[in-house]
Amino acid sequence: MQDFMTTKKLGQAVPSPDGKAVAVVVKRGPGESTRYGASFVDGNERADIWVADGDGPARDVTHGVKDGTGHYNPVWSPDGRMLAFASTRGGDDVFLHVWNRETGEIRKLTPRGVQTMTNASGYLIQWLDARRVAAPMVNAGRWTLEYGQWLEAQRVAPKEWAKVERGKEDTAFVFDSSATDGQDALDEQVAVIDAVTGTITSAGPARTYTAGNLVADPTGRHIARVDDLGPTPARPGRLKRIMERRTQLAIASAAGGQPRVVTDVPSPSVTVQPRWAADGSNLLIVGKATPETPDPFTAYLVPSAGGKAVPLAADRLLATGLLWGAGTPLVRGAKVKDAADPAARQDWWAFDPADPAAKPRDLTSRFKVPPLELVPVAGGVLGVADGRAWLIDPRTGQARDLNATGAAPLAELAWPLDDGVRRNGVRPTDRGGAEPANPRLDRDFPVVLARDTKGGLYELAPGGSPVLTPLPTPHPEAGVAGYAPASRTAVFGAGGDQGTALWTTRAGRHTQRLSLNAHLAQVAVPERRLVTYKGAGGEKLTGALLLPPGHRDGQRHPLVVNVYGTRMISTLKDVPEFMVNNPSYLTLQFMTASGYAVLVPSIPRPVGKAAAEPMTWPTKPIMNAVDAAIDEGVADPGRLAVMGHSFGSYNVHALVTQTDRFDAAIAISGFSDVISTYGVFDARFRYTQRAQEWFAPAYIEDPAFEFGLGKPPWEDPQRYVRNSPLLHAGKIKTPVLMLHGERDYLTHTGSEEMYTALARQAKKVRLVSYWGEAHMPYSIVSPANFRSMIEQELDWLRLNLRAGTP
């Protein structure tokens, strides 16, 4: 446990524009803080910023360990002289600070908190020029979302309870579906700060903290933002869309004044990053085709100086990505007629900025598989498709094969990446590496990085005579964290079993800048292997096995199956919980350290009607995976346990109503009754108007989430009955342990209900409630509670697995 609690983790790694320095976020170990509670800061409340300048090692420039503060989201000024970042130092919130590279001085720039949650393009902190930086600053009396949403209730609740004790003030808090007061309140200011003098200029009111889109144009004259105006009101006779929120686009002058609200773009998207033209003359953004359109999907061209926004192929194209190339607006998307098909082909289309209504040009139809990403370079855009690199001229549609070949066919771009692209897989930080820092895609890149199908990296300079130069990696586990094209300096991060490191690489020479977690070299590494089996339809699936240290051939171990419906495994890298060097509370290391084998199976979600029956569709692939682990000769068929978190917890409850093969079950942060859970408020926000907004019904009903029941309970009550394990609790014979945080958005009452049902039947059940915690272990905040959770899990296994359990 001490090894785990002191294991540090890399965050963002950002090279300076000249490539001579790199700023990297280092998160101190889970047990290395003086204050816990801000779980939404994702461990950054105990982070520091380290800077490696010149050829020397990185040094800590923020020293948060001294006062228990966190420092993160570093953003270099264009000239590389200053580094802006978010910090919890200076008050009870997150404030904007700046570090001077020449003097080492740190100054607080904002008197109130700033929203710094990352979105598609990276940071909400943006430099306008070498001395002006912009960020959304909350109004007086408000807290930032990432910091305040966790702490707000514990600040407000005691005050309200005290009112009851005094009996002089009422504590009524009204939720009214017909009331809209306060939903449109713009409770932030877009602050433009002179980082030299500290002068703050307001670029107008804003409400970015949910939408997250705030993008300055490359010239520093205009700032576009997408405001969140709250949930879309319900309409009589029409079922309210659960996930939908009202948004608006506004364009402000960085010099100050009243922003212009652009009403021509209905409900601008909060998921597809807006893109400015290089000269700041036009903005590309995605919104609805009409106010009645279910989802935002149409691209709009918005003039910055005023004038009507023009929709681009609203009747033909579902927009999923935006870019400018050679002064031409580009839109990635599928045809509207294919909108219902998640696997529909998504091509890139070029529009004429002088005549946006003209028919667009399909730039990528020639490729078997269109490139997911394009990067602006001199003369057009560059992409990787069909194993090769292509330079495409958006103005003519011509594509030139750059004849850039590596040791294997090219597979994808490795840098820069469009952060708005949703990828399957695991974050680099989950594997111990650093979080990639990608620049904004509103400028031409002289060099990009490409990866071939064997994993080899290359620098690609797409000039008249394209050059593909191999880029050696400093470690087999190293991943690209950043790149400075001006000096052709790459930043690599790696977190293998022996520790964590950060390097810079230039001209083939690696310089190690940071070394962490050397103590892990003394920890025995458990064996990891893959296992194959058949799914419900006979398809081949892959699961991952983690075996206790010292495992010998022919030795069988008690098996713990960690389940989560919809999770898919193809390689061992898809299971970061198996890593020794991963200080995530989702770790599975403590199971194998105690002598248990752990199995993580692939559990694909079916298509069609079966997808709306989550009680049963995971069962066959899970049990087939268990049989495969037994056939592999490593699992003892007489000592089986199952555990799961969140939707995986629901899977656990469902499984034990259908089979008695498991000797113990552990359900963490889940629920057992989709009917009673459907309408509950989010417990994290119980003392705010946000408590009622959307999460629970969306999680159960919306097909985008794992349950996907598709309808509310009053429209198909029997579907909810079939898929509520609580209503089948009479069939459960397996001893069940439930671990649940009191403030979980998957409410604590769900575990209370199952506990009551099993206890009334005199069945073996234990409920461990953690007061003040939320969706544990994913967002658990107290190291003491994590230690308790692990002890409870291991105790339950010892009590309920049969003879021979270690």
C-alpha positions in Angstrom: 0.0 0.0 0.0 2.9 2.4 0.8 4.4 1.7 -2.7 1.1 2.6 -4.3 0.4 5.7 -2.2 3.8 7.2 -3.1 3.8 6.4 -6.8 3.8 9.6 -8.8 2.0 10.1 -12.2 2.8 12.3 -15.2 0.2 14.8 -16.5 0.6 17.2 -19.4 4.0 17.7 -21.0 4.3 20.9 -23.0 7.4 21.9 -24.9 8.1 25.6 -25.2 7.7 27.1 -28.7 11.5 27.2 -29.2 11.8 23.6 -28.0 14.5 24.4 -25.5 12.3 23.9 -22.5 9.5 21.5 -21.5 7.0 22.0 -18.7 5.6 18.8 -17.3 2.9 18.2 -14.6 3.9 15.7 -12.0 1.1 14.4 -9.7 2.3 13.5 -6.3 1.3 10.1 -5.0 -2.3 9.4 -3.9 -1.2 9.6 -0.2 1.0 12.7 -0.6 -1.3 15.6 0.0 -2.5 17.6 3.0 -6.1 18.0 1.8 -8.5 15.8 -0.1 -11.9 16.5 -1.5 -11.5 18.0 -5.0 -11.9 14.8 -6.9 -12.9 16.5 -10.2 -9.5 18.1 -10.5 -8.3 14.5 -11.4 -5.4 14.4 -9.0 -4.1 17.8 -10.0 -4.9 19.2 -6.6 -1.6 17.4 -5.6 0.3 18.3 -8.8 3.4 20.4 -9.4 4.9 21.8 -12.6 8.4 20.8 -13.3 10.5 22.6 -16.0 13.5 21.3 -17.9 15.4 24.2 -19.6 18.5 23.8 -21.7 20.1 20.4 -21.4 19.6 20.0 -17.6 17.1 17.9 -15.6 13.7 19.1 -14.8 13.2 21.0 -11.6 10.1 21.7 -9.5 9.1 25.3 -10.0 5.8 25.4 -8.0 6.7 23.4 -4.8 3.1 22.6 -3.9 4.2 19.9 -1.5 5.0 22.7 1.0 1.5 23.9 1.4 -0.6 21.1 -0.2 -1.5 23.0 -3.3 -1.8 21.8 -6.9 -0.5 23.4 -10.1 -1.4 22.2 -13.6 -2.6 23.0 -17.2 0.7 24.8 -18.2 0.5 27.0 -21.4 3.5 28.7 -22.8 3.3 32.3 -24.1 4.1 32.5 -27.8 7.6 33.8 -27.2 8.3 31.1 -24.5 9.1 33.7 -21.8 6.2 33.0 -19.5 4.1 30.0 -18.5 0.5 30.4 -17.5 -1.1 27.7 -15.4 -3.9 26.8 -13.0 -3.2 26.7 -9.3 -5.1 26.0 -6.1 -2.7 28.3 -4.3 -4.0 31.7 -3.1 -7.5 30.8 -1.9 -10.3 28.2 -1.9 -10.5 27.7 -5.7 -8.5 27.4 -8.8 -6.7 30.6 -9.9 -4.6 31.7 -12.9 -0.9 32.1 -12.2 2.1 32.9 -14.4 5.7 31.8 -14.1 8.5 33.9 -15.5 11.1 31.8 -17.2 13.9 34.4 -16.8 13.4 35.3 -13.2 11.6 32.2 -11.8 8.9 34.5 -10.2 5.3 33.2 -9.9 2.4 35.7 -9.7 -1.3 35.2 -9.2 -3.2 36.9 -12.0 -6.9 36.5 -11.1 -8.7 37.5 -7.9 -11.3 34.8 -8.5 -11.3 31.3 -9.8 -10.9 30.4 -13.5 -12.5 27.6 -15.4 -9.6 25.4 -16.7 -11.4 22.2 -17.6 -9.9 20.8 -20.9 -12.0 20.3 -24.0 -11.5 19.4 -27.6 -8.6 21.8 -28.3 -6.9 21.6 -24.9 -7.0 24.5 -22.5 -9.4 27.2 -21.7 -6.3 29.2 -20.8 -5.2 30.9 -24.1 -2.5 33.4 -24.9 -3.5 36.2 -27.3 0.0 37.4 -27.8 3.3 37.5 -25.9 1.8 39.3 -22.8 -2.0 38.9 -22.9 -3.7 35.7 -21.7 -7.4 34.9 -21.6 -9.4 32.7 -19.4 -13.0 32.5 -18.1 -13.1 33.9 -14.6 -16.1 33.2 -12.3 -18.1 36.0 -10.8 -17.9 36.9 -7.2 -19.7 34.4 -4.9 -19.1 31.5 -7.4 -16.7 28.6 -7.5 -15.2 27.0 -10.6 -16.9 23.8 -11.6 -13.9 21.4 -11.4 -13.0 22.5 -7.9 -16.3 23.8 -6.4 -18.7 21.1 -7.6 -17.2 18.7 -5.1 -16.8 21.1 -2.2 -19.9 23.2 -2.6 -22.3 20.8 -0.8 -20.1 20.4 2.2 -19.8 24.2 2.4 -23.6 24.8 2.0 -25.0 21.9 4.0 -23.8 22.9 7.5 -25.2 26.4 7.0 -28.6 25.0 6.1 -28.6 22.6 8.9 -27.7 25.4 11.3 -30.7 27.3 10.1 -33.0 24.4 11.2 -31.4 24.4 14.6 -32.0 28.1 15.0 -35.5 27.9 13.6 -35.5 31.5 12.3 -35.0 30.9 8.5 -36.6 28.4 6.2 -34.4 26.0 4.3 -36.8 25.4 1.4 -35.1 24.7 -1.9 -37.5 24.6 -4.8 -37.2 22.5 -8.0 -39.9 23.6 -10.5 -40.0 22.2 -14.1 -41.8 25.3 -15.3 -39.3 27.8 -13.9 -36.3 29.0 -15.9 -35.1 31.7 -13.7 -31.3 31.6 -13.3 -30.7 29.1 -16.1 -29.5 31.7 -18.5 -27.3 33.5 -16.0 -23.9 34.1 -17.4 -21.9 33.8 -14.2 -18.4 34.2 -15.6 -16.3 36.9 -17.3 -13.9 36.2 -20.2 -10.9 37.9 -18.5 -8.1 39.2 -20.7 -5.1 39.7 -18.4 -1.9 41.6 -19.1 0.6 39.1 -17.6 3.2 41.9 -17.1 1.0 44.6 -15.4 -1.8 42.3 -14.1 -4.4 44.6 -15.6 -7.7 42.7 -16.3 -10.0 43.6 -19.1 -13.5 41.9 -19.5 -14.3 40.6 -22.9 -17.9 40.1 -21.8 -20.0 37.7 -19.7 -19.8 34.0 -20.3 -20.9 30.6 -19.0 -18.4 28.2 -20.4 -18.0 25.8 -17.5 -20.1 23.0 -19.0 -19.7 23.8 -22.7 -16.0 24.4 -22.4 -15.5 26.0 -25.8 -13.5 29.2 -25.7 -11.2 29.8 -28.7 -9.2 33.0 -29.5 -8.5 33.7 -33.1 -4.8 33.4 -34.2 -4.4 37.2 -34.5 -5.5 37.7 -30.9 -8.3 40.1 -31.9 -11.4 38.0 -31.3 -12.6 35.4 -28.8 -15.3 32.9 -29.6 -17.1 31.1 -26.9 -20.0 28.7 -26.5 -22.2 29.4 -23.4 -24.1 26.8 -21.6 -27.6 28.1 -20.8 -28.8 25.1 -18.9 -31.0 22.1 -19.8 -33.4 22.4 -22.6 -36.9 23.0 -21.2 -39.5 20.2 -21.6 -42.3 20.9 -24.1 -45.9 19.7 -23.6 -46.6 16.7 -25.8 -42.9 16.0 -26.5 -40.5 14.0 -24.4 -37.6 16.1 -23.2 -34.3 15.0 -24.7 -32.2 14.0 -21.7 -28.7 14.9 -22.8 -29.6 18.2 -24.6 -28.6 21.6 -23.2 -29.2 25.0 -24.6 -26.1 26.8 -25.8 -25.3 30.0 -27.6 -22.3 31.3 -29.6 -20.9 34.7 -28.8 -17.9 36.5 -30.4 -16.1 39.1 -28.3 -13.4 41.6 -29.0 -10.3 40.9 -27.0 -10.1 44.7 -26.4 -13.3 44.5 -24.3 -16.9 45.6 -24.9 -20.2 43.8 -25.3 -19.9 40.4 -27.2 -22.0 39.7 -30.2 -24.4 36.8 -29.8 -24.7 34.8 -33.0 -28.3 33.7 -33.3 -27.9 32.2 -36.7 -26.3 29.1 -35.3 -28.9 27.1 -33.3 -27.5 25.3 -30.3 -23.8 25.4 -31.2 -22.0 22.1 -30.4 -20.1 21.6 -27.2 -18.2 18.6 -28.5 -16.8 19.7 -31.9 -14.1 22.3 -31.5 -14.8 25.6 -33.3 -11.9 26.6 -35.7 -10.8 30.0 -36.7 -9.4 30.9 -40.1 -5.7 31.9 -39.9 -6.5 35.6 -40.4 -9.4 35.6 -37.9 -11.9 36.6 -40.6 -14.2 33.6 -40.2 -15.1 30.9 -37.6 -16.2 27.4 -38.4 -18.6 25.9 -35.8 -21.1 23.0 -35.6 -24.7 23.6 -34.6 -28.2 22.3 -35.4 -29.6 22.5 -38.9 -32.8 24.0 -37.3 -33.9 24.5 -33.7 -36.0 21.4 -34.0 -33.1 19.2 -35.2 -32.4 16.5 -32.5 -28.6 16.8 -32.5 -26.0 19.5 -33.5 -24.4 18.3 -36.7 -24.3 21.1 -39.3 -21.2 23.2 -39.9 -21.6 27.0 -40.1 -19.3 29.7 -41.5 -19.5 32.7 -39.2 -17.9 36.1 -40.2 -16.1 37.6 -37.2 -16.9 41.2 -38.2 -20.7 40.6 -38.4 -23.0 39.4 -41.0 -25.1 36.2 -41.4 -23.8 32.8 -40.5 -24.0 30.4 -43.4 -24.8 26.7 -43.0 -22.6 24.3 -45.0 -24.4 21.4 -46.7 -27.0 21.3 -43.9 -29.2 18.9 -45.9 -26.3 16.5 -46.9 -23.6 16.3 -44.2 -23.5 15.4 -40.6 -20.4 17.3 -39.3 -18.0 15.6 -36.8 -14.8 17.6 -37.4 -13.6 21.0 -38.6 -10.4 22.4 -40.0 -9.0 25.2 -42.2 -6.5 24.3 -45.0 -5.1 26.7 -47.5 -7.7 29.2 -46.6 -10.5 26.7 -47.2 -13.1 25.5 -44.7 -13.0 21.7 -44.3 -15.6 19.6 -42.7 -15.3 15.9 -41.7 -18.6 14.0 -41.6 -21.0 11.3 -42.8 -23.9 11.8 -45.2 -27.1 12.7 -43.4 -28.9 9.6 -44.9 -26.3 7.5 -43.0 -26.7 9.3 -39.7 -28.1 6.3 -37.8 -25.1 4.1 -38.7 -22.3 4.6 -36.2 -19.9 2.9 -38.6 -20.8 5.2 -41.5 -17.9 6.4 -43.6 -16.7 9.9 -42.7 -15.0 11.8 -45.5 -13.5 15.3 -45.5 -15.3 17.9 -47.6 -14.0 21.3 -48.8 -16.2 24.3 -49.2 -15.7 27.5 -51.2 -15.4 30.4 -48.7 -16.6 32.8 -51.3 -19.7 30.7 -52.1 -20.4 28.5 -49.1 -23.7 27.4 -50.7 -21.9 25.8 -53.6 -21.6 22.0 -53.7 -18.7 20.9 -51.6 -15.8 18.8 -52.9 -15.2 15.4 -51.4 -11.4 15.3 -50.7 -11.0 11.7 -49.5 -13.4 9.5 -51.5 -10.4 8.1 -53.4 -9.2 6.3 -50.2 -10.3 2.9 -49.0 -10.4 4.2 -45.5 -10.5 8.1 -45.2 -8.0 9.7 -42.8 -9.4 10.4 -39.4 -7.3 13.5 -39.1 -5.8 16.1 -41.4 -3.2 18.6 -40.5 -2.7 22.0 -42.1 0.7 22.3 -43.9 2.1 24.6 -46.5 0.1 24.1 -49.7 -2.8 22.2 -48.2 -3.5 19.5 -45.6 -1.6 16.3 -44.8 -3.2 13.0 -43.9 -2.4 9.3 -43.7 -4.6 6.9 -45.6 -4.2 3.5 -47.2 -0.7 3.1 -45.7 0.7 6.3 -47.2 1.0 10.0 -46.5 -0.9 12.4 -48.8 -0.7 16.1 -49.4 -4.2 17.3 -50.4 -4.9 20.7 -52.0 -8.4 21.6 -50.7 -8.8 24.3 -53.5 -8.4 21.7 -56.3 -9.1 18.4 -54.6 -5.8 17.0 -55.9 -4.0 14.6 -53.7 -0.2 13.9 -54.0 1.3 10.7 -52.7 4.4 11.9 -50.8 6.1 8.5 -51.4 7.1 8.6 -47.7 7.5 5.0 -46.7 8.9 3.6 -43.4 9.8 0.1 -42.3 6.1 -0.7 -42.6 3.1 1.1 -44.2 2.1 4.3 -42.4 -0.8 3.8 -40.0 -1.7 7.3 -38.6 -0.5 10.7 -37.5 1.1 10.8 -34.1 1.4 14.6 -33.8 -0.3 16.9 -33.9 -3.7 15.3 -33.1 -7.2 16.8 -33.2 -8.2 16.4 -29.5 -11.8 16.5 -30.6 -11.5 13.1 -32.2 -13.0 10.4 -30.0 -10.7 7.4 -29.8 -11.2 4.0 -28.3 -8.5 2.9 -25.9 -6.7 4.1 -22.8 -5.2 7.5 -22.0 -1.4 7.7 -22.1 -1.4 8.7 -18.4 -3.2 5.5 -17.6 -0.2 3.6 -19.0 2.2 5.7 -17.0 3.1 8.0 -19.8 2.6 11.8 -20.1 -0.6 13.4 -21.5 0.0 14.6 -25.1 0.1 18.3 -25.5 -1.1 19.2 -29.0 -1.0 22.7 -30.4 -4.1 24.4 -31.9 -4.7 23.5 -35.5 -5.0 27.0 -36.8 -1.5 27.3 -38.3 0.6 25.5 -40.9 3.0 22.9 -39.6 6.4 22.4 -41.2 6.9 19.0 -39.7 4.5 16.3 -38.4 5.0 13.0 -36.8 3.6 9.7 -38.3 3.5 6.2 -37.0 3.7 3.0 -39.1 1.8 -0.2 -38.6 4.7 -1.7 -36.5 4.7 1.3 -34.2 7.7 3.0 -35.7 7.8 6.8 -35.4 8.9 9.2 -38.1 9.3 13.0 -38.6 7.7 13.9 -41.9 8.6 17.2 -43.5 6.1 17.6 -46.4 8.1 20.0 -48.6 8.8 19.8 -52.3 10.9 16.8 -51.6 9.2 15.1 -48.7 11.6 13.7 -46.1 10.6 10.8 -43.7 13.1 10.6 -40.9 13.0 7.8 -38.4 12.5 9.1 -34.9 14.0 6.7 -32.3 12.2 6.3 -29.0 14.2 6.3 -25.7 12.3 3.4 -24.2 10.0 0.5 -25.5 7.1 1.9 -23.5 7.7 5.6 -24.4 5.0 7.6 -26.1 5.0 11.0 -27.7 3.9 13.7 -25.3 4.8 16.8 -27.3 6.8 18.1 -30.2 8.4 21.5 -31.1 8.7 21.7 -34.9 10.8 24.8 -34.8 13.7 22.8 -33.3 12.5 19.3 -34.2 12.5 18.4 -30.5 10.2 15.6 -29.3 9.1 14.9 -25.7 8.6 11.3 -24.7 7.1 9.9 -21.5 7.1 6.3 -20.3 5.9 4.5 -17.2 7.1 0.9 -17.2 7.4 -1.6 -14.3 10.7 -0.1 -13.3 9.6 3.5 -12.9 8.6 6.6 -14.8 10.7 8.9 -17.0 10.5 11.8 -19.3 13.0 12.5 -22.2 13.5 15.1 -24.9 14.9 13.9 -28.2 16.6 15.9 -30.9 18.7 14.8 -33.8 18.5 11.2 -32.6 19.9 12.1 -29.1 17.9 11.3 -26.0 18.2 13.4 -22.9 16.4 12.1 -19.8 14.8 15.1 -18.0 12.9 13.4 -15.2 13.0 10.1 -13.3 10.3 9.0 -10.9 9.1 6.0 -9.0 12.4 4.2 -8.7 11.0 2.3 -5.7 8.8 0.2 -8.1 11.9 -1.6 -9.3 11.8 -3.6 -6.1 8.2 -4.7 -6.6 7.6 -8.2 -8.0 5.9 -7.9 -11.3 2.9 -10.3 -11.9 2.6 -12.2 -15.1 0.2 -10.9 -17.7 -1.2 -12.9 -20.5 -4.1 -12.9 -23.0 -6.8 -15.6 -23.3 -9.3 -16.1 -26.2 -12.8 -17.4 -26.1 -16.1 -17.1 -28.0 -18.8 -14.5 -27.6 -22.5 -14.9 -27.6 -22.6 -15.0 -31.4 -19.6 -17.3 -31.7 -17.2 -14.4 -32.5 -13.6 -14.6 -31.2 -13.0 -12.4 -28.1 -9.9 -11.6 -26.0 -9.6 -11.4 -22.3 -6.6 -10.4 -20.1 -5.3 -12.5 -17.2 -3.1 -11.1 -14.3 -1.4 -13.9 -12.4 0.2 -13.8 -8.9 3.9 -13.1 -8.7 5.8 -16.4 -8.8 3.1 -18.3 -10.7 4.3 -21.7 -11.9 3.0 -23.7 -14.9 0.3 -26.0 -13.7 -0.6 -23.9 -10.7 -4.2 -23.0 -10.3 -5.3 -19.9 -8.3 -8.6 -18.6 -7.0 -10.0 -16.4 -9.8 -11.5 -12.9 -9.5 -13.4 -11.8 -12.7 -13.5 -8.0 -13.1 -16.4 -7.2 -15.4 -17.7 -4.2 -17.2 -20.2 -4.7 -20.1 -19.1 -3.1 -23.4 -15.4 -3.2 -22.4 -13.2 -4.6 -25.2 -9.6 -6.0 -24.8 -7.3 -6.6 -27.7 -3.8 -6.1 -26.1 -2.5 -6.0 -22.6 -2.0 -2.2 -23.0 -5.8 -2.0 -22.9 -5.7 -3.0 -19.2 -3.8 -0.3 -17.3 -5.2 -1.7 -14.1 -2.7 -4.5 -14.5 0.3 -2.1 -14.3 2.4 -1.9 -11.2 3.2 1.7 -12.2 -0.3 3.1 -12.2 -1.4 5.0 -9.1 -5.1 4.7 -10.0 -7.7 3.6 -7.5 -8.9 1.2 -10.2 -5.7 -0.9 -9.8 -6.1 -4.6 -9.5 -2.5 -5.2 -8.2 -3.7 -5.8 -4.6 -5.7 -8.9 -5.8 -2.7 -10.6 -7.3 -0.4 -9.5 -4.5 -2.7 -11.5 -2.2 -2.6 -14.6 -4.4 -5.6 -14.2 -6.6 -5.6 -14.4 -10.4 -7.6 -11.7 -12.1 -9.5 -11.9 -15.4 -10.8 -8.9 -17.4 -13.0 -10.2 -20.2 -14.1 -8.5 -23.4 -17.9 -8.1 -23.2 -19.3 -6.7 -26.5 -22.6 -5.0 -26.6 -24.9 -6.7 -29.1 -26.8 -4.8 -31.8 -30.6 -4.7 -32.3 -33.2 -5.5 -29.7 -30.8 -7.5 -27.5 -28.8 -4.2 -26.7 -31.8 -3.0 -24.7 -31.6 -6.0 -22.3 -28.5 -5.3 -20.2 -29.5 -7.9 -17.6 -28.7 -10.8 -19.9 -26.4 -9.8 -22.8 -23.2 -9.7 -20.8 -23.7 -13.2 -19.3 -22.5 -15.5 -22.0 -19.3 -13.8 -22.9 -18.4 -13.5 -19.2 -19.0 -17.1 -18.4 -17.2 -18.2 -21.6 -14.2 -16.1 -20.5 -14.3 -17.8 -17.1 -14.3 -21.3 -18.7 -11.3 -20.2 -20.9 -9.3 -19.2 -17.8 -10.1 -22.6 -16.3 -9.1 -24.3 -19.5 -5.9 -22.3 -19.6 -5.0 -24.2 -16.4 -4.6 -21.1 -14.2 -8.0 -20.7 -12.6 -9.4 -23.0 -9.9 -13.0 -23.8 -11.0 -14.0 -24.3 -7.3 -12.9 -20.9 -6.2 -14.5 -18.1 -8.3 -15.4 -14.6 -7.5 -16.8 -11.7 -9.6 -16.4 -8.0 -9.0 -17.4 -4.9 -10.9 -17.6 -1.1 -10.7 -20.4 1.2 -11.9 -22.1 -0.5 -14.8 -19.8 -3.4 -13.9 -21.5 -3.4 -10.5 -24.9 -3.8 -12.2 -23.4 -6.6 -14.2 -22.4 -8.3 -11.0 -25.9 -8.1 -9.5 -27.4 -9.4 -12.8 -24.9 -12.3 -13.0 -25.6 -13.7 -9.5 -29.3 -13.8 -10.3 -28.5 -16.1 -13.2 -25.7 -18.4 -12.0 -24.5 -19.9 -8.7 -21.0 -20.6 -10.0 -19.4 -17.7 -8.0 -18.5 -18.1 -4.4 -18.3 -14.3 -3.7 -19.5 -11.2 -5.4 -18.2 -7.6 -5.0 -20.3 -4.7 -6.4 -18.8 -1.2 -6.2 -20.7 2.0 -6.8 -23.6 0.4 -8.7 -27.3 -0.1 -8.4 -29.8 -2.9 -8.7 -33.1 -1.3 -9.7 -33.3 0.7 -12.9 -36.8 1.9 -12.0 -36.0 3.6 -8.7 -32.7 4.9 -10.0 -34.2 6.4 -13.2 -35.3 9.7 -11.7 -33.0 10.3 -8.7 -31.0 13.6 -8.5 -27.3 13.8 -8.6 -26.2 13.6 -5.0 -23.0 15.7 -5.6 -25.1 18.7 -6.4 -27.9 18.2 -3.9 -27.6 21.8 -2.6 -27.6 23.3 -6.1 -30.1 23.7 -9.0 -27.8 21.3 -11.0 -29.0 18.4 -8.9 -32.0 17.7 -11.1 -30.3 18.1 -14.5 -29.8 14.9 -16.3 -27.4 12.1 -15.4 -29.4 9.2 -14.0 -32.2 9.0 -16.6 -29.6 9.5 -19.4 -27.4 6.7 -18.1 -30.3 4.3 -18.1 -32.3 5.3 -21.1 -30.0 6.9 -23.7 -28.6 4.3 -26.2 -25.3 6.2 -26.1 -24.7 4.8 -22.6 -24.3 1.2 -21.6 -27.8 0.4 -20.4 -29.6 1.8 -23.5 -33.1 0.8 -22.4 -34.3 3.2 -25.1 -37.5 4.3 -23.3 -38.6 5.7 -20.0 -40.2 3.3 -17.5 -43.8 4.5 -18.0 -43.6 3.6 -21.7 -42.2 0.1 -21.2 -42.4 -0.9 -17.5 -41.8 -4.6 -18.2 -38.5 -3.9 -19.8 -37.5 -2.2 -16.5 -38.8 -5.1 -14.5 -36.8 -7.6 -16.6 -33.6 -5.6 -16.2 -33.7 -4.8 -12.5 -31.7 -7.4 -10.5 -33.4 -6.2 -7.3 -36.7 -7.6 -8.6 -34.9 -11.0 -9.0 -33.1 -11.0 -5.7 -34.9 -14.2 -4.6 -32.7 -16.1 -7.0 -29.4 -14.9 -5.5 -27.4 -17.4 -3.5 -23.9 -15.8 -3.8 -22.6 -13.8 -0.9 -22.5 -10.1 -2.0 -20.3 -7.3 -0.7 -21.3 -3.8 -1.8 -19.1 -0.7 -1.5 -20.7 2.6 -2.1 -19.9 6.3 -1.7 -22.7 8.3 -0.1 -22.5 11.1 -2.7 -22.3 8.9 -5.8 -24.4 10.0 -8.8 -25.3 6.4 -9.1 -27.1 6.8 -5.8 -26.2 5.1 -2.6 -29.8 4.0 -2.2 -29.4 1.5 -5.0 -27.0 -0.6 -2.7 -29.3 0.0 0.3 -32.2 -1.5 -1.6 -30.3 -4.7 -2.5 -28.9 -5.0 1.0 -32.4 -4.9 2.4 -33.7 -7.5 -0.1 -30.9 -10.0 0.7 -30.8 -9.3 4.4 -34.5 -9.9 4.7 -34.0 -13.3 3.2 -31.1 -14.1 5.6 -28.7 -14.2 2.7 -25.1 -13.3 3.2 -24.6 -9.6 2.3 -22.5 -6.7 3.5 -22.8 -3.0 2.7 -19.9 -0.7 3.4 -20.9 3.0 3.0 -18.3 5.7 2.7 -19.6 9.0 3.9 -18.6 12.0 1.7 -17.3 9.9 -1.1 -18.7 9.8 -4.7 -18.3 7.4 -7.6 -15.6 5.3 -5.9 -13.1 4.0 -6.7 -12.9 6.2 -9.9 -13.4 9.4 -8.0 -12.5 8.3 -4.5 -10.6 11.1 -2.7 -9.5 9.8 0.7 -6.5 7.5 0.8 -7.8 6.1 4.1 -11.1 5.2 2.4 -9.2 3.5 -0.5 -7.1 1.5 2.0 -10.4 0.5 3.7 -12.0 -0.5 0.4 -9.1 -2.9 -0.5 -9.2 -4.4 3.0 -12.9 -5.0 2.7 -12.5 -6.7 -0.7 -9.8 -9.0 0.4 -11.6 -9.8 3.7 -14.7 -10.8 1.7 -12.7 -13.1 -0.5 -11.0 -14.7 2.4 -14.3 -15.3 4.1 -16.2 -16.7 1.2 -13.9 -18.6 -1.1 -13.4 -22.2 -0.3 -10.5 -24.0 1.3 -7.1 -23.2 -0.2 -7.7 -19.5 -0.5 -4.5 -17.6 0.3 
